[in-house]
Amino acid sequence: MEKNRILLPGINRVYEHDGTRYLIECEDRGTAEGAFEVRVIRTGSQLWARRIEYGDLLESDASEAELERDLAARAEKTIHTVQAAIAKGKLG
């Protein structure tokens, strides 16, 4: 596998809650870092950011297709968790 290959295409989601729009961005930092970043932005200001490691996936015996699928699933789960945190008032 290439040293800094990007496995996860960028994901941008708009999440609306109580009349407020939040942009949730998910960006892969590449296989060299083995992590992706998630950010929550409201009206142009970053409210929250977190780095999510996925080195455990890179160390598995999974095929590249399985790795990409597992990474996409982890990103989607992270986005849903962030949306739930917004809905509960923990972010924003």
N, C-alpha and C positions, 0 to 999 in steps of 0.2 A: 504494500500500500504506500502511496506517495506520502512524503513526510508531513505536509501540511494540507492535505486534501480536505475540502469542505464536503461533508456528507449530508448536511441538513440545509435545504434551501431556506432562505429567510422567510419568516412567518410574521405577518402583521395582522392584528385583529383589532377591530373597534368593538369595545364592549360598553354598552350603555347601562347605567344604573342610576335611578332616581333623577333622571334628567341630565346627568353628566356623562360626557363621552370620554372614555379612557382608551388610549392606544396601547396595546400590548405588543411589544416587539420581541422577537426571538431570533438571535443571530449566532450561527455556528462560528467558533473561533478556530476551527480546523483540528485535524487529527494530531498535529504537533502539540497543541495545548490540551486536547481531549476534553473540551468544554464548550458549552454554549452560554450565551448571556440572555437574560430576560429583563426587559425594562418596561415600566409602566409610566406613561406620559399623559398628563392632563393639561390642556391649554398651553402646550409648548414647554412645560416644565416637567423634568423627570422627578417622579415621586418615589420611585423604588427601583432597585436593580439587584440582580443576583446572578452569580456565576454558578452554573450547574455542571458538575464534572461528569464525564462519561468514559473515563479510562477503563472502567470495568467492562464496558461493552467492547472496547478495542482489544482487550486481553482475551476475549472469548474466542472460541473456535468457529464462530458464526461466519457464514459467507458474507460478501460485501452487500448483497441484496438484503440478507437478514439483518445485518448491522444497520443499514439505512432504515429499514422498517422499524427496528427496535428503537433507534434514536428518534425517529419521527413520533413514535408512540410516547416516548419519554417527554418530548417537547409538548405534545398535545396534553398530556397529563399535567404538566407544569402550568400550561396556560389555563386549564380548567381550575387548578388549585388557586391561581392568582385571581381568576374571576370570582371564585367563592370568597376569597379574602376581601375583595372589593365589596361584594354584596353584604358581607358581615361587618363592614365598616373598619376593617383592619388596615386597609390601604386607602388613602384619599381623604 
